[in-house]
């Protein structure tokens, strides 16, 4: 094959990509142009309000959310990604042989150990938590603050929960004469 034939074959192979790229640019420009022509031009108070999925927002977007939601989301991402690796291993099962089998076995054992650790440490529990050490005994906080309940372990091995005390607020009643 000479150089002219190679250049012609290369240009024929790239031609569908060029057509596709031009079509995508034309589609994007058409959508932007139509939205500019047909879009609403007047602004009112409702235009700047937050609106999601047909529900008008209520309250502040900066509200506090429990860390449990974040933990469960992270655990989902971690274990969901591992299923992708296991699926890829299953596709290439026959090509990988025994070495691939033992590799995925070690991988799954590490996952199970991580899941057991999360379960035993109480990371998967919802609601009011009393964190435990890995041996199942209650975790003792070395420096409990005044605003938290404290879990105390007696020498006999029983746990007692001391509830947090609300701060005392003392106010002096004022009369109209004192406020003048």
Backbone as a chain_set.jsonl record, in Angstrom:
{"seq": "XXXXXXXXXXXXXXXXXXXXXXXXXXXXXXXXXXXXXXXXXXXXXXXXXXXXXXXXXXXXXXXXXXXXXXXXXXXXXXXXXXXXXXXXXXXXXXXXXXXXXXXXXXXXXXXXXXXXXXXXXXXXXXXXXXXXXXXXXXXXXXXXXXXXXXXXXXXXXXXXXXXXXXXXXXXXXXXXXXXX", "coords": {"N": [[0.846, -1.189, 0.0], [0.494, 2.168, -0.805], [1.359, 5.523, 0.273], [-0.677, 7.379, -0.307], [-2.966, 5.792, -0.451], [-3.16, 4.949, 2.195], [-3.586, 7.41, 3.516], [-6.05, 8.088, 2.376], [-7.668, 6.0, 3.36], [-7.523, 6.509, 6.078], [-8.76, 9.03, 6.209], [-11.32, 8.309, 5.442], [-12.072, 6.742, 7.6], [-12.2, 8.559, 9.686], [-14.182, 10.281, 8.979], [-16.972, 9.699, 9.822], [-16.781, 10.426, 12.528], [-16.276, 13.18, 12.377], [-18.674, 14.073, 11.217], [-20.461, 13.342, 13.243], [-19.52, 14.995, 15.355], [-20.067, 17.558, 14.303], [-22.868, 17.367, 14.13], [-23.55, 17.171, 16.852], [-22.683, 19.679, 17.832], [-24.378, 21.321, 16.305], [-26.882, 20.516, 17.329], [-26.698, 21.326, 20.024], [-26.391, 24.124, 19.722], [-28.839, 24.672, 18.473], [-30.688, 24.0, 20.521], [-29.971, 25.878, 22.508], [-30.468, 28.261, 21.122], [-33.274, 28.065, 20.608], [-34.268, 28.023, 23.241], [-33.564, 30.568, 24.012], [-35.084, 32.12, 22.249], [-37.749, 31.284, 22.792], [-37.992, 31.43, 25.516], [-39.007, 32.705, 28.781], [-39.057, 36.166, 29.468], [-39.515, 37.981, 31.472], [-38.955, 38.741, 34.864], [-39.968, 37.705, 38.089], [-40.931, 37.534, 41.571], [-41.241, 34.795, 42.076], [-39.545, 33.641, 40.266], [-36.93, 33.626, 41.259], [-37.062, 31.927, 43.423], [-36.259, 28.937, 45.228], [-36.856, 25.825, 43.77], [-37.699, 22.568, 43.546], [-38.253, 19.585, 41.971], [-41.008, 20.006, 41.713], [-41.857, 20.759, 44.22], [-42.289, 23.235, 46.552], [-39.767, 24.807, 48.363], [-39.267, 24.548, 51.884], [-38.248, 26.044, 54.807], [-34.811, 26.22, 55.992], [-31.959, 25.665, 53.998], [-29.65, 25.003, 55.216], [-29.929, 23.219, 57.275], [-29.356, 20.911, 59.993], [-28.223, 17.626, 59.521], [-28.309, 14.241, 60.396], [-25.311, 12.431, 61.038], [-25.46, 9.795, 60.439], [-26.728, 9.401, 57.969], [-24.756, 10.24, 56.187], [-22.729, 8.373, 56.755], [-23.934, 5.931, 55.985], [-24.253, 6.448, 53.272], [-21.561, 6.624, 52.455], [-20.708, 4.013, 53.081], [-22.32, 2.628, 51.29], [-21.294, 3.518, 48.817], [-18.677, 2.522, 48.992], [-19.059, -0.326, 49.192], [-20.565, -0.731, 46.922], [-18.821, -0.108, 44.847], [-17.074, -2.225, 45.107], [-18.607, -4.333, 44.187], [-18.542, -3.834, 41.478], [-15.89, -4.474, 40.857], [-15.951, -7.2, 41.467], [-17.817, -8.093, 39.608], [-16.429, -7.547, 37.218], [-14.36, -9.366, 37.551], [-15.827, -11.743, 37.415], [-16.59, -11.734, 34.759], [-14.156, -12.147, 33.458], [-13.444, -14.659, 34.346], [-12.561, -17.275, 33.401], [-10.233, -16.648, 32.006], [-8.545, -15.717, 33.988], [-7.939, -17.779, 35.759], [-6.655, -19.914, 38.438], [-5.103, -18.154, 39.933], [-6.455, -15.713, 39.699], [-8.788, -16.484, 40.982], [-7.94, -16.942, 43.66], [-7.071, -14.373, 44.227], [-9.456, -12.834, 44.119], [-10.747, -14.082, 46.188], [-9.229, -13.34, 48.438], [-9.746, -10.609, 48.271], [-12.548, -10.552, 48.78], [-12.575, -11.576, 51.375], [-11.278, -9.511, 52.767], [-13.225, -7.528, 52.42], [-15.366, -8.669, 53.879], [-14.247, -8.736, 56.451], [-14.009, -5.963, 56.886], [-16.737, -5.26, 56.85], [-17.69, -6.706, 59.068], [-16.232, -5.426, 61.075], [-17.326, -2.808, 60.931], [-19.964, -3.394, 61.644], [-19.649, -4.501, 64.239], [-18.527, -2.323, 65.611], [-20.618, -0.605, 65.76], [-21.281, 1.137, 63.744], [-23.256, 0.72, 61.873], [-25.629, 0.88, 63.194], [-28.751, 2.445, 63.875], [-30.334, 5.292, 65.394], [-30.283, 6.086, 68.93], [-27.055, 5.813, 70.047], [-24.765, 3.703, 71.703], [-21.598, 3.513, 71.728], [-19.446, 0.748, 71.229], [-16.485, -1.007, 72.251], [-14.261, -3.187, 70.411], [-14.402, -5.624, 71.669], [-16.947, -5.774, 72.613], [-17.592, -4.464, 74.938], [-18.827, -1.461, 76.531], [-17.826, 1.645, 75.126], [-15.656, 3.894, 76.657], [-15.656, 7.246, 77.21], [-12.96, 9.379, 77.458], [-12.879, 12.05, 78.169], [-15.594, 13.323, 78.963], [-17.904, 15.816, 77.981], [-19.777, 18.518, 79.481], [-22.154, 18.762, 78.181], [-22.937, 16.324, 77.218], [-24.235, 13.004, 77.648], [-22.8, 10.586, 79.854], [-21.154, 7.443, 79.776], [-20.524, 5.177, 82.161], [-18.286, 2.738, 83.4], [-18.425, 0.319, 85.775], [-16.327, -1.211, 88.347], [-17.247, -3.808, 88.609], [-18.027, -4.484, 86.118], [-20.413, -3.619, 85.047], [-22.415, -1.308, 83.217], [-23.241, 2.092, 83.579], [-25.411, 4.704, 82.734], [-25.071, 8.078, 82.76], [-27.17, 10.723, 82.649], [-27.06, 13.757, 80.73], [-26.918, 16.93, 82.242], [-29.12, 19.629, 82.162], [-28.161, 22.964, 81.538], [-28.265, 25.281, 84.187], [-30.389, 27.987, 84.308], [-30.548, 31.107, 85.534], [-32.629, 33.658, 86.213], [-33.3, 36.985, 87.0], [-36.198, 38.316, 88.168], [-37.616, 41.156, 86.748], [-38.949, 44.311, 87.504], [-41.201, 46.941, 86.581], [-40.288, 49.25, 87.722], [-37.537, 48.79, 88.121], [-36.614, 48.657, 85.543], [-36.668, 51.221, 84.618]], "CA": [[0.0, 0.0, 0.0], [1.263, 3.405, -0.839], [0.98, 6.546, 1.27], [-1.943, 7.994, -0.704], [-4.034, 4.865, -0.082], [-3.27, 4.991, 3.659], [-4.219, 8.691, 3.872], [-7.451, 8.016, 1.97], [-8.339, 5.092, 4.293], [-7.615, 7.212, 7.361], [-9.775, 10.084, 6.111], [-12.619, 7.651, 5.396], [-12.38, 6.257, 8.932], [-12.459, 9.674, 10.603], [-15.322, 11.042, 8.479], [-18.158, 9.602, 10.692], [-16.534, 11.189, 13.757], [-16.44, 14.596, 12.051], [-20.117, 14.292, 11.039], [-21.065, 13.259, 14.582], [-19.133, 16.202, 16.093], [-20.83, 18.686, 13.74], [-24.26, 17.176, 14.519], [-23.67, 17.499, 18.275], [-22.576, 21.144, 17.956], [-25.614, 21.89, 15.751], [-27.971, 20.244, 18.266], [-26.525, 22.196, 21.198], [-26.697, 25.5, 19.322], [-30.284, 24.747, 18.224], [-31.397, 24.034, 21.808], [-29.711, 27.169, 23.156], [-31.177, 29.299, 20.371], [-34.712, 27.945, 20.847], [-34.583, 28.444, 24.606], [-33.452, 32.033, 24.072], [-36.219, 32.696, 21.525], [-39.04, 30.935, 23.371], [-37.953, 31.531, 26.968], [-39.679, 33.825, 29.436], [-38.123, 37.266, 29.614], [-39.809, 38.814, 32.645], [-38.61, 38.121, 36.14], [-40.801, 38.069, 39.222], [-40.428, 36.972, 42.831], [-41.233, 33.338, 42.01], [-38.449, 33.201, 39.41], [-35.714, 33.441, 42.045], [-37.265, 30.995, 44.534], [-35.787, 27.568, 45.04], [-37.958, 24.965, 43.351], [-37.11, 21.299, 43.165], [-39.144, 18.455, 41.724], [-42.4, 20.391, 41.871], [-42.166, 21.025, 45.615], [-41.746, 24.503, 47.013], [-38.892, 24.584, 49.516], [-39.698, 25.059, 53.181], [-37.165, 26.02, 55.787], [-33.471, 26.608, 55.629], [-31.182, 24.601, 53.374], [-28.478, 24.75, 56.047], [-30.341, 22.447, 58.443], [-28.456, 19.834, 60.41], [-28.618, 16.268, 59.161], [-27.567, 13.262, 61.179], [-24.14, 11.856, 60.376], [-25.81, 8.439, 60.021], [-27.016, 9.413, 56.544], [-23.478, 10.333, 55.516], [-22.031, 7.101, 56.912], [-24.576, 4.92, 55.152], [-23.928, 6.773, 51.882], [-20.172, 6.237, 52.221], [-20.657, 2.553, 53.059], [-22.924, 2.187, 50.033], [-20.343, 3.76, 47.732], [-17.557, 1.586, 49.133], [-19.438, -1.698, 48.86], [-21.062, -0.747, 45.559], [-17.658, -0.172, 43.966], [-16.514, -3.567, 45.172], [-19.388, -5.209, 43.309], [-18.053, -3.616, 40.112], [-14.679, -5.287, 40.709], [-16.328, -8.616, 41.47], [-18.461, -8.351, 38.324], [-15.376, -7.607, 36.209], [-13.674, -10.651, 37.761], [-16.7, -12.813, 36.932], [-16.551, -11.72, 33.291], [-12.87, -12.695, 33.024], [-13.181, -15.792, 35.237], [-11.802, -18.361, 32.78], [-8.919, -16.155, 31.608], [-7.715, -15.439, 35.162], [-7.5, -19.042, 36.339], [-6.62, -20.054, 39.893], [-4.526, -16.943, 40.531], [-7.562, -14.763, 39.801], [-9.722, -16.987, 41.998], [-7.405, -16.663, 44.998], [-7.035, -12.912, 44.392], [-10.798, -12.351, 44.481], [-11.055, -14.645, 47.501], [-8.601, -12.429, 49.412], [-10.493, -9.355, 48.178], [-13.831, -10.722, 49.461], [-12.294, -11.731, 52.81], [-11.022, -8.164, 53.287], [-14.534, -6.868, 52.486], [-16.141, -9.235, 54.988], [-13.63, -8.25, 57.693], [-14.402, -4.563, 57.036], [-18.153, -5.22, 57.193], [-17.829, -7.167, 60.453], [-15.722, -4.357, 61.934], [-18.338, -1.743, 60.963], [-21.118, -3.897, 62.381], [-19.297, -4.647, 65.657], [-18.245, -1.027, 66.222], [-21.876, 0.123, 65.883], [-21.43, 2.127, 62.681], [-24.455, 0.432, 61.093], [-26.805, 1.009, 64.05], [-29.462, 3.713, 63.799], [-30.949, 5.703, 66.647], [-29.372, 6.465, 69.996], [-25.963, 4.86, 70.004], [-23.784, 3.546, 72.762], [-20.495, 2.909, 70.985], [-18.771, -0.326, 71.959], [-15.175, -1.419, 71.777], [-14.372, -4.376, 69.566], [-14.72, -6.798, 72.487], [-18.351, -5.741, 72.99], [-17.804, -3.655, 76.132], [-19.121, -0.068, 76.186], [-16.689, 2.542, 74.933], [-15.627, 4.911, 77.706], [-15.112, 8.51, 76.741], [-11.985, 9.821, 78.455], [-13.178, 13.403, 78.645], [-16.962, 13.692, 78.585], [-18.223, 17.226, 78.197], [-20.966, 18.734, 80.302], [-23.36, 18.749, 77.358], [-23.233, 14.978, 76.761], [-24.39, 11.953, 78.643], [-21.572, 9.808, 79.95], [-21.329, 6.032, 80.035], [-19.505, 4.811, 83.139], [-18.112, 1.31, 83.593], [-18.078, 0.043, 87.173], [-15.346, -2.297, 88.456], [-17.914, -5.107, 88.488], [-18.26, -4.738, 84.701], [-21.714, -3.136, 84.598], [-22.357, 0.043, 82.674], [-24.298, 3.004, 84.001], [-25.504, 5.873, 81.876], [-25.373, 9.299, 83.495], [-27.717, 11.667, 81.676], [-26.516, 15.11, 80.753], [-27.734, 17.879, 82.985], [-29.383, 20.87, 81.449], [-27.555, 24.075, 82.262], [-29.219, 26.047, 84.981], [-30.528, 29.37, 83.883], [-31.151, 31.892, 86.608], [-33.002, 34.997, 85.78], [-33.828, 37.823, 88.058], [-37.4, 38.985, 87.67], [-37.516, 42.617, 86.772], [-40.208, 45.045, 87.602], [-41.198, 48.146, 85.758], [-39.502, 50.283, 88.389], [-36.123, 48.538, 87.928], [-36.255, 48.857, 84.155], [-36.641, 52.647, 84.282]], "C": [[0.879, 1.236, 0.0], [0.684, 4.418, 0.145], [-0.358, 7.198, 0.944], [-3.123, 7.108, -0.305], [-4.253, 4.87, 1.436], [-3.953, 6.279, 4.108], [-5.703, 8.676, 3.522], [-8.238, 7.118, 2.935], [-8.517, 5.76, 5.651], [-8.687, 8.288, 7.311], [-11.175, 9.486, 6.024], [-13.026, 7.134, 6.77], [-12.758, 7.39, 9.876], [-13.702, 10.471, 10.188], [-16.581, 10.891, 9.355], [-17.988, 10.378, 11.995], [-16.725, 12.69, 13.524], [-17.923, 14.925, 11.889], [-20.819, 14.279, 12.399], [-20.762, 14.519, 15.392], [-19.919, 17.415, 15.593], [-22.3, 18.567, 14.137], [-24.478, 17.54, 15.99], [-23.615, 19.01, 18.478], [-23.848, 21.808, 17.434], [-26.787, 21.68, 16.708], [-27.881, 21.16, 19.491], [-26.875, 23.634, 20.848], [-28.192, 25.681, 19.05], [-31.053, 24.833, 19.537], [-31.177, 25.366, 22.528], [-30.466, 28.294, 22.448], [-32.683, 29.252, 20.606], [-35.091, 28.362, 22.264], [-34.47, 29.957, 24.748], [-34.641, 32.692, 23.378], [-37.545, 32.474, 22.255], [-39.101, 31.126, 24.884], [-38.644, 32.769, 27.5], [-38.661, 34.926, 29.727], [-38.391, 38.136, 30.842], [-39.497, 38.037, 33.915], [-39.583, 38.602, 37.212], [-40.251, 37.383, 40.463], [-40.326, 35.445, 42.774], [-40.077, 32.809, 41.156], [-37.205, 32.883, 40.219], [-35.884, 32.501, 43.233], [-36.717, 29.624, 44.193], [-36.99, 26.669, 44.757], [-37.355, 23.659, 42.879], [-38.177, 20.229, 43.084], [-40.61, 18.807, 41.991], [-42.806, 20.704, 43.297], [-41.507, 22.334, 46.017], [-40.956, 24.247, 48.292], [-39.46, 25.232, 50.759], [-38.509, 24.982, 54.112], [-35.831, 26.416, 55.19], [-32.728, 25.419, 55.021], [-29.959, 24.222, 54.203], [-28.827, 23.955, 57.3], [-29.372, 21.323, 58.748], [-29.057, 18.49, 60.049], [-27.732, 15.318, 59.949], [-26.417, 12.689, 60.369], [-24.42, 10.423, 59.918], [-26.084, 8.374, 58.514], [-25.719, 9.443, 55.74], [-22.733, 8.998, 55.587], [-22.62, 6.016, 56.014], [-24.282, 5.19, 53.677], [-22.497, 6.368, 51.549], [-20.041, 4.718, 52.165], [-21.242, 2.013, 51.762], [-21.944, 2.362, 48.88], [-19.199, 2.756, 47.791], [-17.963, 0.184, 48.673], [-20.029, -1.808, 47.457], [-19.903, -0.821, 44.571], [-17.029, -1.563, 43.978], [-17.31, -4.536, 44.301], [-18.974, -5.024, 41.851], [-16.8, -4.452, 39.873], [-15.014, -6.779, 40.655], [-17.005, -8.982, 40.15], [-17.425, -8.453, 37.206], [-14.587, -8.909, 36.335], [-14.514, -11.797, 37.202], [-16.699, -12.885, 35.404], [-15.281, -12.402, 32.784], [-12.478, -13.936, 33.822], [-12.269, -16.839, 34.602], [-10.398, -17.915, 32.36], [-7.985, -15.983, 32.81], [-7.21, -16.699, 35.853], [-7.505, -19.03, 37.864], [-6.034, -18.818, 40.572], [-5.609, -15.871, 40.697], [-8.569, -15.173, 40.864], [-9.226, -16.663, 43.402], [-7.313, -15.164, 45.267], [-8.41, -12.379, 44.805], [-11.227, -12.909, 45.819], [-10.464, -13.767, 48.607], [-9.365, -11.097, 49.444], [-11.816, -9.453, 48.947], [-13.632, -10.89, 50.959], [-12.024, -10.366, 53.448], [-12.335, -7.396, 53.407], [-15.358, -7.371, 53.668], [-15.574, -8.772, 56.322], [-14.01, -6.789, 57.935], [-15.873, -4.447, 57.439], [-18.388, -5.663, 58.631], [-17.327, -6.09, 61.415], [-16.734, -3.222, 62.053], [-19.544, -2.166, 61.794], [-20.821, -3.95, 63.871], [-19.037, -3.308, 66.34], [-19.498, -0.165, 66.339], [-22.1, 1.15, 64.793], [-22.697, 1.911, 61.866], [-25.742, 0.552, 61.904], [-27.416, 2.395, 63.897], [-30.032, 4.037, 65.167], [-29.907, 6.106, 67.661], [-28.307, 5.388, 70.099], [-25.187, 4.86, 71.307], [-22.636, 2.793, 72.108], [-19.794, 1.875, 71.85], [-17.381, -0.526, 71.393], [-15.334, -2.713, 71.009], [-14.704, -5.629, 70.368], [-16.155, -6.782, 73.0], [-18.641, -4.92, 74.23], [-18.079, -2.215, 75.726], [-17.849, 0.759, 76.092], [-16.765, 3.639, 75.979], [-14.955, 6.143, 77.15], [-14.194, 9.067, 77.817], [-12.3, 11.207, 78.998], [-14.584, 13.797, 78.24], [-17.205, 15.168, 78.879], [-19.502, 17.331, 79.019], [-22.25, 18.601, 79.491], [-23.758, 17.343, 76.921], [-23.502, 14.061, 77.935], [-23.087, 11.184, 78.708], [-21.911, 8.375, 80.332], [-20.191, 5.602, 80.947], [-19.493, 3.302, 83.32], [-17.651, 1.072, 85.029], [-17.054, -1.08, 87.233], [-15.971, -3.685, 88.312], [-18.219, -5.447, 87.034], [-19.62, -4.291, 84.208], [-21.575, -1.691, 84.143], [-23.524, 0.854, 83.216], [-24.251, 4.231, 83.111], [-25.921, 7.059, 82.726], [-25.908, 10.317, 82.502], [-27.091, 13.044, 81.839], [-27.479, 16.016, 81.503], [-27.922, 19.127, 82.157], [-28.753, 22.014, 82.229], [-28.62, 24.874, 82.998], [-29.22, 27.484, 84.502], [-31.227, 30.114, 85.014], [-31.43, 33.276, 86.069], [-33.587, 35.734, 86.963], [-35.069, 38.515, 87.513], [-37.232, 40.502, 87.793], [-38.907, 43.216, 86.883], [-40.102, 46.284, 86.752], [-40.353, 49.23, 86.399], [-38.001, 50.084, 88.157], [-35.693, 48.806, 86.493], [-36.202, 50.327, 83.754], [-35.339, 53.242, 84.46]], "O": [[1.875, 1.319, 0.719], [-0.354, 4.182, 0.764], [-1.105, 7.538, 1.862], [-4.16, 7.61, 0.128], [-5.39, 4.804, 1.904], [-4.811, 6.244, 4.99], [-6.525, 9.191, 4.281], [-9.369, 7.451, 3.289], [-9.551, 5.591, 6.298], [-9.447, 8.448, 8.267], [-12.13, 10.105, 6.492], [-14.217, 7.091, 7.077], [-13.567, 7.187, 10.782], [-14.216, 11.259, 10.982], [-17.226, 11.906, 9.618], [-18.959, 10.932, 12.511], [-17.272, 13.387, 14.378], [-18.378, 15.959, 12.378], [-21.678, 15.121, 12.664], [-21.654, 15.056, 16.049], [-20.388, 18.217, 16.401], [-22.925, 19.58, 14.452], [-25.489, 18.154, 16.331], [-24.425, 19.56, 19.224], [-24.347, 22.753, 18.046], [-27.605, 22.583, 16.879], [-28.892, 21.704, 19.935], [-27.585, 24.296, 21.605], [-28.752, 26.731, 19.362], [-31.97, 25.644, 19.663], [-32.117, 25.918, 23.099], [-31.036, 29.172, 23.096], [-33.307, 30.297, 20.786], [-36.131, 28.99, 22.464], [-35.207, 30.562, 25.526], [-35.153, 33.705, 23.855], [-38.373, 33.383, 22.324], [-40.174, 30.994, 25.472], [-38.844, 33.749, 26.782], [-37.547, 34.654, 30.176], [-37.547, 38.956, 31.204], [-39.747, 36.836, 34.012], [-39.969, 39.771, 37.232], [-39.213, 36.724, 40.403], [-39.415, 34.866, 43.366], [-39.674, 31.656, 41.307], [-36.487, 31.941, 39.883], [-34.931, 32.296, 43.985], [-36.708, 29.205, 43.036], [-38.014, 26.754, 45.434], [-36.585, 23.639, 41.919], [-38.918, 20.006, 44.042], [-41.368, 17.956, 42.456], [-43.992, 20.898, 43.564], [-40.302, 22.512, 45.838], [-41.427, 23.553, 49.193], [-40.052, 26.311, 50.708], [-37.839, 23.952, 54.187], [-35.738, 26.877, 54.052], [-32.866, 24.291, 55.493], [-29.304, 23.221, 53.915], [-28.094, 24.012, 58.288], [-28.657, 20.845, 57.867], [-30.248, 18.25, 60.248], [-26.543, 15.574, 60.139], [-26.535, 12.487, 59.161], [-23.683, 9.892, 59.088], [-25.713, 7.4, 57.858], [-25.596, 8.752, 54.729], [-22.171, 8.546, 54.589], [-21.886, 5.273, 55.363], [-24.082, 4.248, 52.91], [-22.244, 5.824, 50.474], [-19.342, 4.188, 51.301], [-20.723, 1.05, 51.196], [-21.78, 1.459, 48.059], [-18.797, 2.204, 46.767], [-17.275, -0.421, 47.851], [-19.993, -2.885, 46.862], [-19.994, -1.524, 43.565], [-16.51, -2.02, 42.959], [-16.737, -5.467, 43.736], [-19.05, -5.971, 41.069], [-16.654, -5.067, 38.817], [-14.418, -7.525, 39.879], [-16.783, -10.075, 39.629], [-17.518, -9.33, 36.348], [-14.191, -9.491, 35.326], [-13.978, -12.718, 36.586], [-16.796, -13.969, 34.827], [-15.319, -13.144, 31.802], [-11.29, -14.23, 33.956], [-11.288, -17.248, 35.223], [-9.471, -18.724, 32.36], [-6.767, -16.093, 32.665], [-6.146, -16.675, 36.473], [-8.233, -18.267, 38.501], [-6.44, -18.478, 41.683], [-5.664, -15.199, 41.727], [-9.135, -14.329, 41.559], [-9.985, -16.172, 44.237], [-7.46, -14.73, 46.409], [-8.516, -11.571, 45.728], [-12.003, -12.267, 46.527], [-11.134, -13.486, 49.6], [-9.6, -10.534, 50.513], [-12.167, -8.534, 49.686], [-14.441, -10.394, 51.743], [-12.495, -10.098, 54.553], [-12.544, -6.685, 54.39], [-15.978, -6.578, 54.377], [-16.335, -8.448, 57.234], [-14.304, -6.412, 59.069], [-16.216, -3.62, 58.284], [-19.198, -5.064, 59.338], [-17.936, -5.867, 62.461], [-16.978, -2.724, 63.152], [-20.079, -1.369, 62.565], [-21.63, -3.504, 64.683], [-19.301, -3.171, 67.535], [-19.452, 0.901, 66.953], [-23.019, 1.963, 64.898], [-23.169, 2.848, 61.221], [-26.831, 0.35, 61.366], [-26.702, 3.394, 63.802], [-30.192, 3.148, 66.004], [-28.775, 6.433, 67.303], [-28.614, 4.202, 70.223], [-24.985, 5.903, 71.928], [-22.697, 1.573, 71.952], [-19.575, 2.087, 73.042], [-17.124, -0.257, 70.22], [-16.426, -3.278, 70.962], [-15.23, -6.595, 69.815], [-16.548, -7.678, 73.747], [-19.806, -4.693, 74.558], [-17.61, -1.78, 74.674], [-16.919, 0.59, 76.881], [-17.818, 4.247, 76.169], [-13.82, 6.087, 76.676], [-14.606, 9.214, 78.968], [-12.018, 11.502, 80.159], [-14.759, 14.533, 77.269], [-16.761, 15.693, 79.9], [-20.212, 16.345, 79.219], [-23.317, 18.355, 80.054], [-24.813, 17.173, 76.312], [-23.061, 14.306, 79.058], [-22.345, 11.133, 77.727], [-22.833, 8.124, 81.109], [-19.025, 5.653, 80.556], [-20.543, 2.664, 83.385], [-16.604, 1.571, 85.441], [-16.918, -1.835, 86.27], [-15.286, -4.635, 87.932], [-18.625, -6.57, 86.735], [-19.964, -4.553, 83.055], [-20.72, -0.952, 84.63], [-24.651, 0.366, 83.302], [-23.176, 4.732, 82.779], [-26.99, 7.052, 83.337], [-25.181, 10.738, 81.602], [-26.658, 13.436, 82.923], [-28.698, 15.876, 81.403], [-26.985, 19.617, 81.526], [-28.808, 22.027, 83.459], [-29.718, 25.106, 82.493], [-28.171, 28.101, 84.32], [-32.35, 29.785, 85.395], [-30.551, 33.955, 85.539], [-34.277, 35.161, 87.806], [-34.998, 39.221, 86.507], [-36.77, 41.027, 88.806], [-39.894, 42.659, 86.401], [-39.025, 46.628, 86.264], [-39.76, 50.048, 85.695], [-37.262, 51.057, 88.011], [-34.536, 49.146, 86.247], [-35.739, 50.649, 82.66], [-35.168, 54.437, 84.215]]}, "num_chains": 1, "name": "protein.A"}
